[in-house]
């Protein structure tokens, strides 16, 4: 008797869901060509430095529109003097077109080779990525396809139950890019009198995979 009650309960629940509508989840994957190179630079300076002076060092090196924020202050071990030194740490971010990635990296390498006054060292990395405008354009192009896929899937489910679907009642959507829309393609460097020497490396341009998701609810046609 207990099992019969459970079966009736699940049957009623399933019927209620069908009567309320049909919800389907679909996705579309796209490959987006990177249209910008995003740089993040960690800058280690004397304690009496400030964001304005750090930004000026980058502008003087030919790097446009640097965004400077202070990350922290602390002591770091200097291999050059075998002592702990107090430093302020800043994060500098800027973006350039993919074609200018190596040129920007060379400017940073020049800064490393002849560090501006007050800067002890810097470390940087850069990733080729699709900008938000490219993602938004791909999103707009994918929306009609997602809705079409959802309707086809919902109609198949409804037909199996002997029903037909009606108008859309609600949509929930999202998007996901691998590593936040940033894939591989990097330049890394580290060199400092306060730390062990580093290396530089590069990679060729590839596309960034991105997936759009949608959950669409359809009414049941009378």
Residue, then its C-alpha position, 0 to 999 in steps of 0.5 A: x500500500x505504501x508503494x502504491x501511495x508513492x507511485x500515485x504521488x510521483x504520478x501527480x507531481x509529474x502531471x502537475x509539471x506537464x500541466x504547468x508547462x514544459x521546460x527544456x535546457x539547451x546550449x550552443x558552443x562558439x569559438x571567439x577570435x581574440x581581439x585584445x591582449x590583456x596585461x597584468x603587471x605586478x610592480x614592486x616599489x619603494x614605500x614612498x612611491x604612489x599610484x601616480x608615479x607608477x602610472x607615469x613610469x608606464x606612460x614614459x615607457x610608451x604604454x597607454x591607459x595603465x590602470x594602477x591599484x595598490x595590492x599590499x605592503x610587506x617585506x620581501x627577500x632580496x637575493x641581491x643584498x641577501x636582506x629583507x627589504x620593505x616594498x609596496x606592491x602595485x597591480x597595473x592592467x592595460x589592454x592592447x590589440x593582439x597585433x601589439x602584444x609582442x610590442x607591449x611585451x618588449x616595452x615591459x622588457x625594456x623597463x625590466x632592463x632599465x628599471x625606473x627610479x623607485x621600482x625594484x622589479x616587475x612581473x607581467x603576464x598577458x593573455x589573448x582574449x575575446x573582449x566583452x563586445x565580441x562576447x555580447x555580439x556572439x550572445x545576440x547571434x546565439x539567442x535565436x538559435x537557442x530559442x529554436x533548439x529549445x522549442x524543438x526539444x520541448x515539442x518533442x517532449x510534449x508530443x511524447x505525452x500527446x500534447x502541444x506546446x504554446x507560447x514561451x512563459x519564461x527564459x533563464x540564460x547564462x554564458x561560460x567561457x573557458x578560463x573566464x573567456x581567456x585561453x592560453x596564448x601568453x607571454x610571461x616574464x620575470x627579472x629582478x635584482x631582488x629575485x631569481x632571473x626569469x624567462x619569457x615565452x610566447x604562443x600563437x593565437x587561437x580561438x576562445x571557446x564560449x558556451x551559451x546556455x538557456x532554460x526555456x519554459x513553454x506553456x501547454x497549448x489548449 
